[in-house]
Structure formats: C-alpha cells, structure tokens
Amino acid sequence: MFSGKPIDYQDEPLTNDGFWPDLNLADFQRSRSIPADVDAETVGEALLAAVAEVNGQLATVQDKYKAAGYAGAIDVPGARMGGSNQLTAQYKKAVYARAKADLMGEFATVGRRESHPGQEGDDTRKGLLAEAATVIRQMNGLRRATVRQV
C-alpha cells in the first residue's frame, strides 16, 4: 500500500572498467522496481555480478570500439538522449535485466509474495535473462536468433 513516503534507495556508485558506464545502485533499484525491502548488499552483489558477466560477453565489442579510437562507450556515435547514447542504454538494459533475474529468488522469500506478487515467478526470470541475451546479441552485431546447419 502506498504510504506517501518516498522510497529510500541506496545511492551507491558502481565504478566500472573505464569503457562501460559507471552505474548506481539507486538507479538500478528505481528503474527495475527492485523492492526497497530487499537487502541493499544483496542487490549490490547482484549488480556487480551482472556487470562482470555482461562485460565478459562484450569484451570483443569493447575491443572493437577501442581499436576504432573510442575511449568509452559514451563516445561511440549513435542516437543520444540525456546523458546516454544508444550503446550505454543497451549496456544498462542488459546489466539491469541480468541483475534483476539474479534477484528473483529474493522476491520469493517469506513475506515478500504478498507485498510483491508476481515478481518471484520463473517465467519472469527467464524473460529477464532473454531480454539481456537479446540486447547482448545486438551489441555483438548478431541477430535475435542464429540458425546453423548441422
């Protein structure tokens, strides 16, 4: 139930590798509707783990852009809005979806099903992982699906 009080998210910066954008725990919590009652340390660890996984999957993308002379993802030409460009927006989408998928088990713990219905489902988790995978494939220059002949 809405109490009228603002939600107190953890304003904790995540310093990235210098190429990919730095992130913020509060931005993740807000943008992906992470319940404020989920332990901030647990949320932070999920975000760090997602960054490590996504950075690993995008290593060749990063190498390609660095070889082309771009110091950071924000420097790559493309559509822009606010302080982001399409590459940094895709990156955040992939990381945030992966991190939320990792947190799905936290929503299913005692007492949370009533306050956050539907957020603990396996279908939701699979959908978030598919969202992250699709964005990562796009960033790697691949289509949504690849068909190989065996």
N, CA and C atoms as an extended XYZ file, in Angstrom:
450
Properties=species:S:1:pos:R:3:atomname:S:1:resname:S:1:resid:I:1 pbc="F F F"
N         0.841       -1.179        0.000 N   MET     1
C         0.000        0.000        0.000 CA  MET     1
C         0.883        1.238        0.000 C   MET     1
N         0.452        2.260       -0.707 N   PHE     2
C         1.215        3.492       -0.819 CA  PHE     2
C         1.138        4.258        0.489 C   PHE     2
N         2.289        4.566        1.053 N   SER     3
C         2.315        5.245        2.350 CA  SER     3
C         2.497        6.753        2.215 C   SER     3
N         2.838        7.220        1.031 N   GLY     4
C         3.087        8.639        0.847 CA  GLY     4
C         4.531        9.031        1.115 C   GLY     4
N         5.298        8.119        1.717 N   LYS     5
C         6.707        8.395        1.986 CA  LYS     5
C         7.537        7.981        0.771 C   LYS     5
N         8.580        8.749        0.448 N   PRO     6
C         9.451        8.355       -0.666 CA  PRO     6
C        10.218        7.074       -0.310 C   PRO     6
N        10.496        6.279       -1.324 N   ILE     7
C        11.266        5.048       -1.122 CA  ILE     7
C        12.727        5.420       -0.946 C   ILE     7
N        13.353        4.855        0.053 N   ASP     8
C        14.752        5.164        0.368 CA  ASP     8
C        15.671        4.140       -0.297 C   ASP     8
N        16.145        4.467       -1.509 N   TYR     9
C        17.068        3.582       -2.224 CA  TYR     9
C        18.505        3.891       -1.817 C   TYR     9
N        19.402        2.910       -1.993 N   GLN    10
C        20.821        3.050       -1.677 CA  GLN    10
C        21.525        3.817       -2.782 C   GLN    10
N        21.956        5.015       -2.520 N   ASP    11
C        22.694        5.807       -3.502 CA  ASP    11
C        24.167        5.404       -3.414 C   ASP    11
N        24.498        4.292       -4.077 N   GLU    12
C        25.841        3.723       -4.014 CA  GLU    12
C        26.394        3.593       -5.433 C   GLU    12
N        27.489        4.300       -5.763 N   PRO    13
C        28.048        4.205       -7.111 CA  PRO    13
C        28.766        2.874       -7.344 C   PRO    13
N        28.711        2.405       -8.578 N   LEU    14
C        29.459        1.236       -9.014 CA  LEU    14
C        30.430        1.738      -10.079 C   LEU    14
N        31.708        1.710       -9.767 N   THR    15
C        32.728        2.174      -10.705 CA  THR    15
C        33.040        1.042      -11.680 C   THR    15
N        32.859        1.316      -12.952 N   ASN    16
C        33.065        0.293      -13.972 CA  ASN    16
C        34.509        0.316      -14.470 C   ASN    16
N        34.760       -0.328      -15.579 N   ASP    17
C        36.119       -0.550      -16.081 CA  ASP    17
C        36.739        0.617      -16.842 C   ASP    17
N        36.019        1.712      -16.983 N   GLY    18
C        36.553        2.861      -17.707 CA  GLY    18
C        35.970        2.997      -19.098 C   GLY    18
N        35.568        1.891      -19.701 N   PHE    19
C        34.942        1.952      -21.019 CA  PHE    19
C        33.421        1.980      -20.872 C   PHE    19
N        32.892        1.008      -20.161 N   TRP    20
C        31.452        0.935      -19.934 CA  TRP    20
C        31.080        1.935      -18.848 C   TRP    20
N        29.849        2.421      -18.865 N   PRO    21
C        29.473        3.479      -17.910 CA  PRO    21
C        29.453        3.002      -16.462 C   PRO    21
N        29.768        3.932      -15.571 N   ASP    22
C        29.582        3.669      -14.150 CA  ASP    22
C        28.080        3.583      -13.903 C   ASP    22
N        27.703        2.822      -12.906 N   LEU    23
C        26.286        2.638      -12.589 CA  LEU    23
C        26.029        3.083      -11.160 C   LEU    23
N        24.774        3.073      -10.781 N   ASN    24
C        24.408        3.465       -9.423 CA  ASN    24
C        23.325        2.517       -8.932 C   ASN    24
N        23.493        2.038       -7.717 N   LEU    25
C        22.561        1.085       -7.136 CA  LEU    25
C        21.139        1.648       -7.091 C   LEU    25
N        20.994        2.905       -6.703 N   ALA    26
C        19.662        3.520       -6.622 CA  ALA    26
C        19.003        3.601       -7.995 C   ALA    26
N        19.778        3.921       -9.033 N   ASP    27
C        19.225        3.975      -10.386 CA  ASP    27
C        18.695        2.607      -10.804 C   ASP    27
N        19.462        1.557      -10.491 N   PHE    28
C        19.028        0.189      -10.797 CA  PHE    28
C        17.750       -0.145      -10.045 C   PHE    28
N        17.731        0.123       -8.736 N   GLN    29
C        16.554       -0.188       -7.921 CA  GLN    29
C        15.311        0.531       -8.452 C   GLN    29
N        15.479        1.794       -8.793 N   ARG    30
C        14.364        2.599       -9.296 CA  ARG    30
C        13.906        2.123      -10.670 C   ARG    30
N        14.848        1.948      -11.588 N   SER    31
C        14.470        1.642      -12.971 CA  SER    31
C        13.891        0.245      -13.133 C   SER    31
N        14.289       -0.684      -12.268 N   ARG    32
C        13.786       -2.054      -12.367 CA  ARG    32
C        12.823       -2.423      -11.240 C   ARG    32
N        12.333       -1.412      -10.525 N   SER    33
C        11.354       -1.619       -9.451 CA  SER    33
C        11.782       -2.702       -8.465 C   SER    33
N        13.024       -2.595       -8.014 N   ILE    34
C        13.521       -3.530       -7.010 CA  ILE    34
C        12.945       -3.099       -5.666 C   ILE    34
N        12.245       -3.983       -4.983 N   PRO    35
C        11.650       -3.606       -3.698 CA  PRO    35
C        12.710       -3.097       -2.719 C   PRO    35
N        12.399       -2.006       -2.056 N   ALA    36
C        13.344       -1.386       -1.121 CA  ALA    36
C        13.626       -2.273        0.082 C   ALA    36
N        12.761       -3.267        0.329 N   ASP    37
C        12.999       -4.131        1.477 CA  ASP    37
C        13.962       -5.286        1.187 C   ASP    37
N        14.427       -5.401       -0.062 N   VAL    38
C        15.469       -6.380       -0.374 CA  VAL    38
C        16.788       -5.783        0.092 C   VAL    38
N        17.575       -6.556        0.818 N   ASP    39
C        18.832       -6.095        1.396 CA  ASP    39
C        19.707       -5.418        0.338 C   ASP    39
N        20.175       -4.201        0.643 N   ALA    40
C        20.969       -3.413       -0.308 CA  ALA    40
C        22.270       -4.118       -0.674 C   ALA    40
N        22.879       -4.824        0.261 N   GLU    41
C        24.120       -5.543       -0.041 CA  GLU    41
C        23.863       -6.660       -1.045 C   GLU    41
N        22.746       -7.348       -0.894 N   THR    42
C        22.371       -8.405       -1.830 CA  THR    42
C        22.124       -7.821       -3.218 C   THR    42
N        21.440       -6.691       -3.266 N   VAL    43
C        21.169       -6.023       -4.543 CA  VAL    43
C        22.485       -5.574       -5.180 C   VAL    43
N        23.377       -5.015       -4.376 N   GLY    44
C        24.677       -4.581       -4.883 CA  GLY    44
C        25.505       -5.722       -5.438 C   GLY    44
N        25.482       -6.853       -4.763 N   GLU    45
C        26.240       -8.017       -5.238 CA  GLU    45
C        25.668       -8.546       -6.549 C   GLU    45
N        24.343       -8.525       -6.680 N   ALA    46
C        23.723       -8.954       -7.941 CA  ALA    46
C        24.121       -8.021       -9.083 C   ALA    46
N        24.168       -6.723       -8.791 N   LEU    47
C        24.560       -5.754       -9.813 CA  LEU    47
C        26.026       -5.946      -10.214 C   LEU    47
N        26.900       -6.147       -9.229 N   LEU    48
C        28.320       -6.399       -9.528 CA  LEU    48
C        28.505       -7.670      -10.354 C   LEU    48
N        27.801       -8.726       -9.986 N   ALA    49
C        27.912       -9.987      -10.726 CA  ALA    49
C        27.420       -9.816      -12.166 C   ALA    49
N        26.328       -9.081      -12.336 N   ALA    50
C        25.798       -8.850      -13.680 CA  ALA    50
C        26.781       -8.043      -14.524 C   ALA    50
N        27.412       -7.035      -13.932 N   VAL    51
C        28.420       -6.244      -14.643 CA  VAL    51
C        29.559       -7.145      -15.109 C   VAL    51
N        30.031       -8.019      -14.231 N   ALA    52
C        31.131       -8.922      -14.593 CA  ALA    52
C        30.735       -9.833      -15.755 C   ALA    52
N        29.530      -10.378      -15.701 N   GLU    53
C        29.068      -11.276      -16.769 CA  GLU    53
C        28.906      -10.537      -18.093 C   GLU    53
N        28.236       -9.387      -18.050 N   VAL    54
C        27.980       -8.639      -19.278 CA  VAL    54
C        29.288       -8.098      -19.851 C   VAL    54
N        30.163       -7.561      -19.011 N   ASN    55
C        31.456       -7.074      -19.504 CA  ASN    55
C        32.219       -8.190      -20.204 C   ASN    55
N        32.178       -9.384      -19.646 N   GLY    56
C        32.848      -10.525      -20.277 CA  GLY    56
C        32.264      -10.857      -21.638 C   GLY    56
N        30.943      -10.800      -21.740 N   GLN    57
C        30.289      -11.115      -23.009 CA  GLN    57
C        30.463      -10.014      -24.052 C   GLN    57
N        30.842       -8.831      -23.598 N   LEU    58
C        31.017       -7.704      -24.522 CA  LEU    58
C        32.482       -7.323      -24.720 C   LEU    58
N        33.391       -8.194      -24.342 N   ALA    59
C        34.823       -7.889      -24.459 CA  ALA    59
C        35.226       -7.586      -25.903 C   ALA    59
N        34.706       -8.341      -26.856 N   THR    60
C        35.077       -8.085      -28.256 CA  THR    60
C        34.467       -6.778      -28.758 C   THR    60
N        33.287       -6.428      -28.265 N   VAL    61
C        32.660       -5.153      -28.633 CA  VAL    61
C        33.520       -4.006      -28.115 C   VAL    61
N        33.937       -4.120      -26.868 N   GLN    62
C        34.796       -3.094      -26.266 CA  GLN    62
C        36.110       -2.984      -27.040 C   GLN    62
N        36.726       -4.103      -27.353 N   ASP    63
C        37.989       -4.093      -28.110 CA  ASP    63
C        37.816       -3.426      -29.474 C   ASP    63
N        36.701       -3.726      -30.140 N   LYS    64
C        36.419       -3.150      -31.465 CA  LYS    64
C        36.332       -1.628      -31.388 C   LYS    64
N        35.584       -1.122      -30.410 N   TYR    65
C        35.422        0.323      -30.299 CA  TYR    65
C        36.707        1.011      -29.836 C   TYR    65
N        37.446        0.381      -28.952 N   LYS    66
C        38.723        0.961      -28.522 CA  LYS    66
C        39.704        1.017      -29.689 C   LYS    66
N        39.719       -0.038      -30.504 N   ALA    67
C        40.600       -0.062      -31.680 CA  ALA    67
C        40.218        1.029      -32.679 C   ALA    67
N        38.931        1.399      -32.688 N   ALA    68
C        38.464        2.468      -33.579 CA  ALA    68
C        38.706        3.853      -32.983 C   ALA    68
N        39.281        3.907      -31.773 N   GLY    69
C        39.656        5.179      -31.177 CA  GLY    69
C        38.687        5.750      -30.156 C   GLY    69
N        37.696        4.984      -29.756 N   TYR    70
C        36.735        5.466      -28.758 CA  TYR    70
C        37.196        5.059      -27.362 C   TYR    70
N        37.360        6.033      -26.487 N   ALA    71
C        37.848        5.769      -25.129 CA  ALA    71
C        36.782        5.144      -24.243 C   ALA    71
N        35.526        5.473      -24.506 N   GLY    72
C        34.433        4.954      -23.693 CA  GLY    72
C        33.198        4.729      -24.529 C   GLY    72
N        32.284        3.929      -24.022 N   ALA    73
C        31.050        3.632      -24.743 CA  ALA    73
C        30.254        4.907      -25.036 C   ALA    73
N        30.334        5.874      -24.149 N   ILE    74
C        29.604        7.127      -24.326 CA  ILE    74
C        30.117        7.931      -25.521 C   ILE    74
N        31.342        7.661      -25.967 N   ASP    75
C        31.943        8.383      -27.088 CA  ASP    75
C        31.541        7.814      -28.450 C   ASP    75
N        30.949        6.625      -28.471 N   VAL    76
C        30.578        5.971      -29.721 CA  VAL    76
C        29.388        6.711      -30.334 C   VAL    76
N        29.476        7.040      -31.632 N   PRO    77
C        28.368        7.743      -32.283 CA  PRO    77
C        27.087        6.910      -32.261 C   PRO    77
N        25.984        7.612      -32.246 N   GLY    78
C        24.679        6.954      -32.254 CA  GLY    78
C        23.651        7.871      -31.640 C   GLY    78
N        22.449        7.403      -31.580 N   ALA    79
C        21.356        8.185      -31.001 CA  ALA    79
C        21.689        8.521      -29.549 C   ALA    79
N        21.284        9.703      -29.130 N   ARG    80
C        21.574       10.188      -27.773 CA  ARG    80
C        20.320       10.775      -27.139 C   ARG    80
N        20.262       10.645      -25.830 N   MET    81
C        19.195       11.284      -25.072 CA  MET    81
C        19.704       11.470      -23.655 C   MET    81
N        19.587       12.691      -23.155 N   GLY    82
C        20.091       12.964      -21.818 CA  GLY    82
C        21.586       12.700      -21.760 C   GLY    82
N        22.032       11.991      -20.771 N   GLY    83
C        23.449       11.682      -20.622 CA  GLY    83
C        23.845       10.338      -21.174 C   GLY    83
N        22.996        9.733      -22.020 N   SER    84
C        23.275        8.396      -22.555 CA  SER    84
C        23.253        8.399      -24.076 C   SER    84
N        23.896        7.406      -24.645 N   ASN    85
C        23.739        7.133      -26.067 CA  ASN    85
C        23.162        5.726      -26.196 C   ASN    85
N        22.923        5.299      -27.432 N   GLN    86
C        22.273        4.000      -27.598 CA  GLN    86
C        23.121        2.860      -27.050 C   GLN    86
N        24.445        2.941      -27.147 N   LEU    87
C        25.304        1.867      -26.656 CA  LEU    87
C        25.267        1.781      -25.133 C   LEU    87
N        25.335        2.914      -24.452 N   THR    88
C        25.289        2.875      -22.989 CA  THR    88
C        23.896        2.470      -22.499 C   THR    88
N        22.856        2.862      -23.231 N   ALA    89
C        21.490        2.461      -22.859 CA  ALA    89
C        21.321        0.947      -23.011 C   ALA    89
N        21.849        0.394      -24.091 N   GLN    90
C        21.781       -1.058      -24.277 CA  GLN    90
C        22.553       -1.783      -23.166 C   GLN    90
N        23.708       -1.257      -22.832 N   TYR    91
C        24.530       -1.855      -21.785 CA  TYR    91
C        23.764       -1.888      -20.459 C   TYR    91
N        23.192       -0.751      -20.084 N   LYS    92
C        22.440       -0.693      -18.822 CA  LYS    92
C        21.252       -1.655      -18.848 C   LYS    92
N        20.576       -1.727      -19.983 N   LYS    93
C        19.425       -2.626      -20.101 CA  LYS    93
C        19.854       -4.068      -19.866 C   LYS    93
N        20.960       -4.477      -20.471 N   ALA    94
C        21.445       -5.850      -20.312 CA  ALA    94
C        21.864       -6.135      -18.867 C   ALA    94
N        22.623       -5.215      -18.278 N   VAL    95
C        23.097       -5.407      -16.901 CA  VAL    95
C        21.925       -5.429      -15.935 C   VAL    95
N        21.015       -4.483      -16.065 N   TYR    96
C        19.903       -4.388      -15.132 CA  TYR    96
C        18.972       -5.602      -15.247 C   TYR    96
N        18.740       -6.081      -16.464 N   ALA    97
C        17.893       -7.270      -16.627 CA  ALA    97
C        18.563       -8.493      -16.005 C   ALA    97
N        19.853       -8.644      -16.237 N   ARG    98
C        20.580       -9.781      -15.670 CA  ARG    98
C        20.598       -9.718      -14.145 C   ARG    98
N        20.829       -8.532      -13.598 N   ALA    99
C        20.870       -8.376      -12.141 CA  ALA    99
C        19.503       -8.654      -11.520 C   ALA    99
N        18.439       -8.175      -12.142 N   LYS   100
C        17.115       -8.427      -11.583 CA  LYS   100
C        16.792       -9.912      -11.651 C   LYS   100
N        17.181      -10.570      -12.731 N   ALA   101
C        16.956      -12.019      -12.834 CA  ALA   101
C        17.651      -12.742      -11.691 C   ALA   101
N        18.865      -12.305      -11.347 N   ASP   102
C        19.598      -12.921      -10.239 CA  ASP   102
C        18.895      -12.708       -8.904 C   ASP   102
N        18.147      -11.636       -8.795 N   LEU   103
C        17.465      -11.309       -7.543 CA  LEU   103
C        16.092      -11.961       -7.406 C   LEU   103
N        15.618      -12.631       -8.423 N   MET   104
C        14.264      -13.176       -8.388 CA  MET   104
C        14.019      -14.077       -7.175 C   MET   104
N        15.000      -14.814       -6.752 N   GLY   105
C        14.841      -15.676       -5.582 CA  GLY   105
C        14.577      -14.888       -4.316 C   GLY   105
N        15.085      -13.670       -4.255 N   GLU   106
C        14.874      -12.824       -3.081 CA  GLU   106
C        13.406      -12.428       -2.940 C   GLU   106
N        12.692      -12.295       -4.057 N   PHE   107
C        11.293      -11.896       -4.010 CA  PHE   107
C        10.411      -13.025       -3.498 C   PHE   107
N        10.900      -14.258       -3.585 N   ALA   108
C        10.101      -15.419       -3.203 CA  ALA   108
C        10.253      -15.793       -1.726 C   ALA   108
N        11.081      -15.100       -0.992 N   THR   109
C        11.277      -15.446        0.413 CA  THR   109
C        10.052      -15.084        1.234 C   THR   109
N         9.990      -15.613        2.420 N   VAL   110
C         8.823      -15.463        3.283 CA  VAL   110
C         8.403      -14.007        3.430 C   VAL   110
N         7.124      -13.763        3.229 N   GLY   111
C         6.564      -12.435        3.435 CA  GLY   111
C         6.610      -11.538        2.226 C   GLY   111
N         7.377      -11.884        1.225 N   ARG   112
C         7.506      -10.994        0.070 CA  ARG   112
C         6.480      -11.307       -1.010 C   ARG   112
N         5.971      -12.517       -1.041 N   ARG   113
C         4.990      -12.852       -2.070 CA  ARG   113
C         3.756      -11.964       -1.965 C   ARG   113
N         3.340      -11.678       -0.734 N   GLU   114
C         2.157      -10.853       -0.559 CA  GLU   114
C         2.417       -9.406       -0.951 C   GLU   114
N         3.600       -8.896       -0.635 N   SER   115
C         3.866       -7.488       -0.915 CA  SER   115
C         4.360       -7.228       -2.333 C   SER   115
N         4.846       -8.279       -3.014 N   HIS   116
C         5.366       -8.125       -4.382 CA  HIS   116
C         4.880       -9.283       -5.258 C   HIS   116
N         3.556       -9.419       -5.444 N   PRO   117
C         3.032      -10.557       -6.188 CA  PRO   117
C         3.531      -10.591       -7.626 C   PRO   117
N         3.804      -11.792       -8.111 N   GLY   118
C         4.199      -11.981       -9.492 CA  GLY   118
C         5.664      -11.765       -9.781 C   GLY   118
N         6.421      -11.180       -8.864 N   GLN   119
C         7.816      -10.883       -9.141 CA  GLN   119
C         8.730      -12.072       -8.875 C   GLN   119
N         8.206      -13.146       -8.314 N   GLU   120
C         9.078      -14.258       -7.975 CA  GLU   120
C         9.021      -15.386       -9.000 C   GLU   120
N         8.214      -15.240      -10.041 N   GLY   121
C         7.981      -16.313      -10.988 CA  GLY   121
C         9.167      -16.663      -11.862 C   GLY   121
N         9.254      -17.959      -12.196 N   ASP   122
C        10.328      -18.444      -13.063 CA  ASP   122
C        10.192      -17.862      -14.470 C   ASP   122
N         8.957      -17.638      -14.916 N   ASP   123
C         8.747      -17.035      -16.235 CA  ASP   123
C         9.329      -15.628      -16.290 C   ASP   123
N         9.166      -14.884      -15.206 N   THR   124
C         9.720      -13.534      -15.146 CA  THR   124
C        11.238      -13.587      -15.232 C   THR   124
N        11.840      -14.511      -14.493 N   ARG   125
C        13.300      -14.668      -14.505 CA  ARG   125
C        13.793      -15.023      -15.907 C   ARG   125
N        13.121      -15.978      -16.542 N   LYS   126
C        13.506      -16.389      -17.900 CA  LYS   126
C        13.362      -15.221      -18.882 C   LYS   126
N        12.307      -14.441      -18.716 N   GLY   127
C        12.093      -13.282      -19.583 CA  GLY   127
C        13.199      -12.250      -19.434 C   GLY   127
N        13.633      -12.016      -18.190 N   LEU   128
C        14.719      -11.062      -17.946 CA  LEU   128
C        16.036      -11.560      -18.543 C   LEU   128
N        16.317      -12.851      -18.398 N   LEU   129
C        17.544      -13.405      -18.985 CA  LEU   129
C        17.495      -13.344      -20.511 C   LEU   129
N        16.318      -13.581      -21.080 N   ALA   130
C        16.164      -13.477      -22.540 CA  ALA   130
C        16.348      -12.035      -22.998 C   ALA   130
N        15.822      -11.096      -22.235 N   GLU   131
C        15.992       -9.669      -22.556 CA  GLU   131
C        17.475       -9.313      -22.579 C   GLU   131
N        18.202       -9.724      -21.555 N   ALA   132
C        19.639       -9.434      -21.500 CA  ALA   132
C        20.374      -10.094      -22.663 C   ALA   132
N        20.054      -11.348      -22.941 N   ALA   133
C        20.724      -12.075      -24.025 CA  ALA   133
C        20.462      -11.426      -25.378 C   ALA   133
N        19.244      -10.983      -25.595 N   THR   134
C        18.894      -10.335      -26.868 CA  THR   134
C        19.676       -9.041      -27.057 C   THR   134
N        19.759       -8.232      -26.023 N   VAL   135
C        20.499       -6.973      -26.110 CA  VAL   135
C        21.984       -7.236      -26.346 C   VAL   135
N        22.541       -8.202      -25.646 N   ILE   136
C        23.962       -8.540      -25.811 CA  ILE   136
C        24.226       -9.040      -27.224 C   ILE   136
N        23.323       -9.837      -27.773 N   ARG   137
C        23.470      -10.308      -29.156 CA  ARG   137
C        23.473       -9.116      -30.117 C   ARG   137
N        22.567       -8.164      -29.905 N   GLN   138
C        22.505       -6.981      -30.766 CA  GLN   138
C        23.811       -6.200      -30.686 C   GLN   138
N        24.324       -6.031      -29.478 N   MET   139
C        25.560       -5.275      -29.296 CA  MET   139
C        26.744       -5.977      -29.947 C   MET   139
N        26.687       -7.300      -30.018 N   ASN   140
C        27.739       -8.077      -30.665 CA  ASN   140
C        27.533       -8.183      -32.176 C   ASN   140
N        26.508       -7.505      -32.697 N   GLY   141
C        26.260       -7.500      -34.147 CA  GLY   141
C        25.556       -8.745      -34.640 C   GLY   141
N        24.925       -9.480      -33.747 N   LEU   142
C        24.201      -10.693      -34.128 CA  LEU   142
C        22.713      -10.415      -34.188 C   LEU   142
N        22.015      -11.243      -34.928 N   ARG   143
C        20.565      -11.116      -34.987 CA  ARG   143
C        19.960      -11.747      -33.735 C   ARG   143
N        18.648      -11.596      -33.583 N   ARG   144
C        17.968      -12.148      -32.406 CA  ARG   144
C        18.160      -13.647      -32.284 C   ARG   144
N        18.207      -14.321      -33.409 N   ALA   145
C        18.403      -15.773      -33.403 CA  ALA   145
C        19.357      -16.149      -34.530 C   ALA   145
N        20.106      -17.194      -34.322 N   THR   146
C        21.038      -17.687      -35.324 CA  THR   146
C        20.678      -19.135      -35.629 C   THR   146
N        20.634      -19.461      -36.900 N   VAL   147
C        20.337      -20.826      -37.311 CA  VAL   147
C        21.592      -21.404      -37.948 C   VAL   147
N        22.007      -22.558      -37.438 N   ARG   148
C        23.156      -23.234      -38.022 CA  ARG   148
C        22.747      -24.600      -38.531 C   ARG   148
N        23.313      -24.979      -39.657 N   GLN   149
C        23.067      -26.293      -40.214 CA  GLN   149
C        24.063      -27.260      -39.588 C   GLN   149
N        23.569      -28.411      -39.225 N   VAL   150
C        24.440      -29.411      -38.602 CA  VAL   150
C        24.790      -30.518      -39.554 C   VAL   150
